[in-house]
Amino acid sequence: MDAGLPHGGIGSPQASFVNTLKPYLDHPIALRGPLDQSSKWPADQGGTADPSLGPVRLTSYGINNYLSRNYSPLAALEGPGAGCDRLNEVRRPGTTVCFLLMTEEGDFALADHPHVETWCGLSGEDTPLTAATQVAINAADRQRPSRPSLSNYSFLDGHSRTHQFAEVWTDCEHNLFDPDLQGPTS
């Protein structure tokens, strides 16, 4: 599986995990998370978006871009395909985020992956506020995006859990997205 819907939702839907999973799903609403309140869904799926006016939301979920072949930070530095075998090399699947909830509004509401590397170098409350433009870091508590914000994350070993943003991201050297790292610091 891979990402294929960049910001704005215009990209390569055939490459997206949304298309890969389609044969296994009996209804498109199966890709909508129970916490998702986005208006970007078509009306027949509970939203207000008009598909005739442009792209609509195809999924609530995003794949961790560190695991993507085409949208990983490695691909940004070394070109598409640079992260090809990275998924097979993950040493700690129980502590590596696989899927997360995408933000409900804005360009990333139509995407199927965040750009986690853009959170690097930010400090204080800038990090959760920037992350919230891509990921629904507060989907479970609906509070102002901050380090204690709660959202659901699923991991490569198959388990899902509600975490505070601070439990999945401290900085570029301490997070649960980059599979080469140990995780956040307390």
VOBAGU-794840 format. One record per residue: x, y, z of N, C-alpha, C, O in turn. Coordinates in steps of 0.001 Angstrom, whole numbers, padded with zeros to 6 digits, always signed. Atoms other than C-alpha are relative to their C-alpha. Example, Ala and Ser with C-alpha at 12.3 -4.5 7.8 and 13.67 -1.06 7.14 Angstrom:
% residues 2
+000890-001190+000000+012300-004500+007800+000900+001200+000000+001936+001181+000665-000820-001190-000060+013670-001060+007140-000770+001090+000730-000261+002198+000899
% end
This chain:
% residues 186
+000845-001180+000000+000000+000000+000000+000884+001235+000000+002020+001209+000474-000743-001246+000037+001083+003560-000577-000969+001169-000017-002184+000988-000098+000768-001226+000120-000108+007132-000636-000093+000372-001478+000746-000028-002286+000147-000448+001380-001371+008715-003832-000817+001268-000132-000988+001789-001234+000822-001211+000019-003520+011699-002853+000713+001119+000746+000589+001219+001967-000671-001103-000676-001382+014774-002150-000995+001078+000426-002196+000936+000193+000877-001069-000479-002772+017982-000632-000887+000472-001143-000436+000597-002282+000974-000397+001001-005861+019105-002471-000688-001196-000634-001669-001023-001356+000645+001216+000476-006706+015483-003330+000195-000312-001462-000379-001280-001961-000237+000264+001418-005481+015696-006915+001361-000666-000108+002384-000065+000222-001252+000728+000074-002860+013075-007553-000181-001293-000749-000726-001312-001853+000060+001319+000616-002651+009392-008328-000864-000928+000850-000335-001774+001571+000844+000844-000849-005690+007769-006705+000210-001489-000234-000035-002293+000665-000247+001420+000260-004784+004480-008387+001142-000532+000854+001193-001730+001131-001115+000424-000847-001604+004393-006261-000369-000002+001479+000325-000616+002289+000386-000159-001393-003434+005225-003033-000511-001294+000624-001097-002138-000054+000535+001144-000735-004248+002648-000378-001516-000047-000098-002109-001116+000053+001461-000038+000172-007865+003782-000900-000402-000916-001157-001351-001689-001034+000276+000842+001159-007838+002107-004317+000427-001446+000248-000263-002380-000163-000502+001344-000304-005777-000866-003096-000996-000782+000847-001188-001980+000643+000941+000664-000910-008351-001627-000383-001412-000144-000564-002224-000896-000025+001365-000014+000553-011420-001041-002581-000597-001398-000207-001767-001586+000129+000596+001326+000196-011890-004751-003511-000411-000692+001312-001208-001629+001298+000280+000643-001282-012036-005623+000204-001071+000727+000806-001454+000274+001885+000992-000806-000710-014578-002979+001205-001339-000103-000699-001407-000082-001928+001317+000134+000614-018301-003326+000669-000702+001343-000191-001764+001395-000811+000619-001316+000138-019049+000421+000864+001081+001058+000205+001948+000885+001062-001045-001021-000137-016954+003600+000434+000052+000619+001401+001100+001120+001809+000029-000583-001332-018027+004775+003899+000927-000757+000958+001246-000250+002033-000915+000775-000849-015754+002045+005330+001331+000721+000205+002050+000416+001157-001233-000764-000145-012854+004461+004825-000209+001291+000793+000690+002128+000884+000295-001173-000822-014560+007075+007013+000066-000391+001464-000663-001277+001910-000159+000282-001418-013464+007061+010640-001182+000507+000805-001803+001500+000426+001150-000404-000811-016118+007315+013354+000150+001385+000632-000855+001986+001010-000203-001333-000570-014552+010553+014682-000030+001104-001059+000013+002285-000716-000106-000954+001111-014550+012244+011238-001271+000835-000151-002350+000297-000400+001119-000932+000167-016803+015327+011072+000218+000941-001179-000373+002019-001225-000338-000857+001131-015414+016733+007817-001208+000255-000895-002039-000629-001105+001036-000343+000979-017743+018540+005426+000443-000358-001415-000334-000203-002358-000571+000283+001321-015504+017426+002524-000511-001300-000616-000135-001632-001740+000585+001226+000550-017463+014146+002082-001149+000357-000927-001807+001376-000719+001186-000232+000833-020057+013920-000700-001267-000134+000847-001253-000792+001887+001260+000001-000753-023656+014395+000464-000504-001416+000272-001060-001675+001340+000484+001372-000211-024460+010683-000005+000818-000759+001037+000480-001886+001397-000829+000615-001041-021721+009936+002558+000053+000883+001252+000958+000754+002077+000128-000795-001212-022770+012502+005149+000673+001355-000012+000678+002037+001012-000656-001301+000084-020877+015570+003940-000829+000989-000790-002009+000761-001056+000682-001026+000790-021762+018679+001992+000747+000326-001286+000344+001224-002026-000806-000281+001190-019131+018572-000756-000725-000456-001265-001427-001467-001268+000603+000310+001297-020275+018563-004377+001097-000549-000918+001962+000211-001354-001049+000597+000840-018146+016107-006437+000134+000649-001373+001195+000570-001991-000089-000643+001314-018986+018040-009610+000859+001266+000042+001261+001778-001002-000793-001218-000137-017053+021029-008226+001477-000267+000288+002264+000668+000431-001393+000333-000256-013814+019166-007598+000137-001192+000913-000854-001844+001242-000257+001177-000832-012191+016502-005437-000759+000042+001325-000996+001108+001893+000653+000155-001298-013971+015225-002347+000843-000946+000852+001776-001578+000355-000726+000863-000940-012727+013330+000686-000276-001461-000340-001430-001867-000477+000128+001425+000293-012062+009658-000083+000288-000860+001221-000071-002037+001256-000362+000754-001196-010761+008634+003339+000239+000956+001161+000652+002099+000964-000341-000739-001222-010440+009859+006910+001463-000209+000345+002058+000578+001081-001296+000490-000454-007115+008110+007182+001148+000433-000911+000982+000647-002112-001225-000260+000738-003602+008917+006145+001029-001030+000409+001064-001482+001554-001090+000915-000289-000654+006612+005895+001211+000845+000411+001449+001912-000156-001215-000660-000452+002513+007649+007717+000925+000178-001205+001352-000807-001807-000785-000214+001212+004534+009287+004947+001433-000522+000101+002090-000671-000929-001311+000629-000110+007785+007854+006357-000019-001417-000589+001033-001970-000909+000124+001348+000549+006456+004510+005077-000342+000006-001492-000409-001056-002112+000401-000127+001395+005500+005808+001615+001195-000097-000945+002296+000357-000633-001043+000068+001035+007494+005046-001517+000194+001344-000689+001312+001707-001054-000052-001217+000804+006645+008345-003186-000060+001303+000782+000348+002345+000269+000171-001234-000761+005911+010847-000403+000784+000005+001303+000525+000836+002174-000796+000045-001219+008437+009901+002268+001019+001131-000009+001333+001674-001068-001091-000974-000018+011065+012365+003443+001184-000462-000847+001887+000365-001427-001080+000511+000852+013557+010082+001666-000268+000300-001469+000652+000644-002211+000343-000300+001394+011690+010553-001620+000216+001473-000296+000631+001834-001397-000213-001435+000195+011837+014318-001129+001478+000301-000199+001834+001199-000962-001438-000237+000108+015613+014108-000755+000641-000761-001150+001546-000252-001812-000678+000881+000950+016458+011240-003093-000837-000380-001220-000357-001104-002092+000856+000295+001147+013526+011039-005535-000981-001128+000271-000775-001921+001189+001015+001032-000191+010440+008798-005882+000606-001398+000011+001517-001708-000758-000487+001371-000115+011014+005210-004882+001117-000166+001006+001529-001290+001294-001124+000078-000935+013758+006077-002395-000355-000785+001257+000516-001404+001868+000404+000706-001204+011729+004606+000456-000597-001365-000282-001259-001939+000583+000655+001224+000462+010698+001485-001484-000039-001142+000989-001111-001691+001245-000048+001175-000856+011824-001203+000917-000046+000342+001483+000167-000527+002329-000030-000437-001392+011537+000808+004104-001010-000756+000858-000705-001106+001999+001031+000697-000761+008319-000898+005203+000479-001379+000444+000176-001817+001553-000513+001324-000341+010050-004274+005135+001143+000036+001003+001522-000997+001556-001145-000126-000897+012885-002930+007271-000365+000531+001380+000526+000752+002201+000415-000534-001294+010831-001657+010222+000306-001025+001087-000155-002165+001023-000425+000903-001071+012329-003179+013362-000971-000036+001175-001002-001019+001916+000912-000075-001137+009645-002074+015860-001415+000335-000482-001865+001468-000313+001329-000293+000537+006194-002413+014244-001011+000436+001062-001973+001132+000736+000923-000384-001070+004452-001979+017616+000144+001434+000447-000705+001946+001176-000205-001406-000372+005881+001529+018000+000197+000890-001226+000742+001989-001120-000073-000812+001221+005709+002756+014401-001419+000247-000505-002142-000689-000844+001326-000372+000488+002576+004661+013363-000139-000424-001452+000753-000184-002266+000311+000352+001384+001003+003253+010206-001070+000955-000541-000857+001629-001549+001093-000882+000425-002308+005140+009914-000360+000982+001098-000180+000706+002285+000461-001042-000902-003640+008318+011499-001191+000687-000646-001514+000422-001804+001153-000731+000522-006624+010600+011060+000466+001309-000625+001180+002086+000009-000389-001232+000677-006172+013381+008520-000886+001147+000482-002004+000924+000946+000775-001167-000388-007326+016918+009278-001313+000034-000783-001390-000499-001890+001332+000030+000613-010985+017537+008443-000235+001135-000990-001134+001039-001826+000165-001148+000890-010611+020876+006636+001355+000397-000581+002394-000015-000065-001237-000433+000630-008020+022492+004370+000474-000995-001047-000169-002019-001277-000519+000841+001082-005906+020957+001611+000287-001430+000429+000034-002365-000331-000344+001353-000436-004755+017991+003676-001234-000851+000312-001115-002062+000496+001235+000771-000221-008400+016985+004271-000281-000930-001171-001027-001899-001026+000216+000830+001183-008315+015505+000770+001195-000908-000291+001175-001683-001248-001213+000795+000185-004879+013901+001117-000111-001337+000735-001006-001536+001557-000034+001298-000683-004039+010366+002227+001325-000206+000727+001702-001338+001030-001255+000062-000747-000750+011201+003982+000377+001406+000459+000084+002382-000233-000538-001292-000426+000803+014009+006012+001441+000153-000487+001999-000763-001090-001434-000228+000223+004261+015529+005563+000616+000283+001369+000873+001431+001732-000474-000073-001376+005574+014822+009041+001317+000761+000107+001547+001465+001090-001308-000662-000058+009050+016111+008217-000123+001522+000077+000821+002183+000512+000183-001455-000075+007609+019666+007962-000237+000472+001433-000255+001677+001687+000164-000361-001407+007029+019577+011736+001354+000201+000671+001424+000728+001781-001347-000102-000568+010796+019467+012313+000408+001458+000164+000051+002316-000642-000533-001339-000212+012480+022519+013731-000971+000963+000645-000589+002085+000976+000970-000868-000658+009294+023946+015223+000118-000188+001502+000573-001232+001969-000108+000130-001450+009115+024624+018922-001301+000423+000671-002159+001065+000064+001157-000389-000792+006538+025062+021639-001302-000455-000634-001417-001582-001116+001323+000316+000538+002938+025183+020478-000050+000089-001525-001067-000259-002124-000024-000048+001465+004004+025783+016844-000118-001397-000602-000754-001571-001642+000028+001357+000552+004466+022033+016335-001409-000566-000048-001834-000992-001122+001350+000549+000108+000945+020885+017289-000917+000830-000901-001793+000273-001562+000839-000825+000876-000623+023841+015476+000298-000280-001470-000621-000329-002288-000366+000353+001373+001308+023024+012293-000467-001408-000328-001031-001639-001397+000439+001381+000223+000631+019286+012653-001509-000058-000225-001981-000851-001040+001465+000009+000115-003103+020046+013025-000496+000498-001350-001661+000286-001685+000409-000391+001360-003158+021590+009532+000065-001192-000951-000426-001124-002078-000142+001200+000814-002337+018097+008232-000733-001197+000602-001334-001997-000115+000487+001179-000711-003499+015610+010870-000988+000443+001080-000811+001494+001697+000987-000310-001043-006496+015570+013214+000553-000434+001350+000128-001447+001904-000651+000379-001255-004333+015533+016351-000953+000112+001184-000653-000397+002264+000970-000187-001075-007394+016486+018426-001362-000612-000328-002381-000146+000181+001270+000607+000421-010059+014245+016849-000769-000622+001155-001999-000654+001125+000673+000675-001104-010804+012454+020123-000468+000953+001096-001440+000657+001791+000409-000907-001077-011008+015450+022464-000571+001328-000501-001192+002056+000274+000541-001221+000623-011926+018325+020074+000418+001287+000706-000264+002307+000606-000541-001183-000647-009835+020741+022146+000929+000717-000979+001273+000172-002028-000960-000733+000819-007546+023400+020691+001244-000882-000166+001713-001459+000815-001184+000847+000207-004572+021554+019096+001162+000414+000902+001589+001568+000911-001122-000231-000907-001794+021226+021658+000688-001342+000253+000219-002375-000225-000728+001247-000271+000702+018644+022911-000869-001051+000690-000714-002233+000383+000839+001036-000622-001923+016922+025149-001223-000404-000852-002012-001241-000415+001144+000359+000851-004460+016729+022256-000055-001499-000230+000977-002163-000323+000208+001438+000160-005951+013259+021774-000541-000358-001377-001451+000291-001894+000497+000543+001264-006410+011313+018550+000332-001493-000044+001061-002011+000802-000234+001432+000170-006391+007720+017341+001124-000226-001012+001221+000468-002024-001102+000376+000871-003331+006142+015754+000012-001520-000094-000262-002209+000889-000174+001452+000112-002828+002649+014369+001460-000268-000352+002142+000560-000957-001408+000340+000100+000493+000860+014317+000202-001191-000925-000735-001934-001219-000309+001051+000968+002227-001550+011976-000270-001415+000512-000453-002334-000287+000298+001334-000513+001632-004484+014315-001502-000277+000046-001913-001370+000436+001445+000189+000085-002144-003974+013882-000800+000594+001139-002027+000642+001051+000775-000578-001103-003078-002346+017196-000264+001480-000245+000487+002151-000953+000360-001413+000052-004772+001039+017491-000161+000504+001424-000506-000248+002335+000103-000562-001336-004776+003402+020422-000196+001506-000083+000275+002156-001016+000113-001442-000135-005784+006892+021459+001245+000488+000734+001585-000010+001808-001232-000541-000581-002625+008914+022169-000073+001514+000056-000761+002148-000743-000259-001425+000031-001720+012420+023149+001001+000257-001123+001835-000594-001432-000959-000349+001046+000147+014201+020377+001429-000115+000530+002318-000584-000181-001340+000061-000597+003139+014448+022743+000512-001426+000145+001719-001632+000271-000428+001399-000101+003191+010636+022976+000479-000557-001344+001180-001569-001381-000434+000479+001310+003731+010252+019225+001039+000921-000643+001731+000517-001578-000939-000950+000607+005822+013370+018477+000599+000921+001052-000121+001620+001765-000720-001005-000774+008462+015289+020391+000714+000926-000982+000543+002145-000946-000719-000744+001031+010698+016356+017498+000474-001001-001054+000114-002177-001000-000441+000880+001092+012413+014936+014401+000871-001155+000468+001004-002153-000240-000861+001058-000519+014728+012840+016544-000723-000916+000991-000186-001948+001394+000759+000760-000994+012026+011545+018919-001470-000016-000405-002227+000897-000076+001390+000116+000439+008774+010365+017357-000307-001442-000372+000598-002269-000482+000429+001354+000378+006763+007275+016415-000327-000111-001490-000982-001066-001906+000229+000027+001441+006651+008091+012687+001209-000548-000745+001073-001435-001587-001219+000458+000648+010243+007603+011595+000379-001354+000608+000732-001414+001786-000251+001318-000563+010808+003843+011988+001431-000238+000481+001705-001248+001129-001382+000140-000464+014530+004383+012623+000230+000564+001390+001329+000450+001933-000166-000650-001296+013884+006214+015899-000627-000828+001128-001428-001729+000884+000518+000688-001186+013116+005019+019427-001369+000497+000416-002140-000286+000970+001278-000542-000433+010123+007308+020044+000178+001295+000777+001301+001752+000994-000062-001277-000717+009237+010472+021958+000701-000116+001346+000835-001198+001917-000557-000066-001344+010936+011570+025131-001087+000524+000918-002021+001183+000461+001016-000516-000911+008942+012328+028243+000435+001336+000546-000286+001944+001338
% end
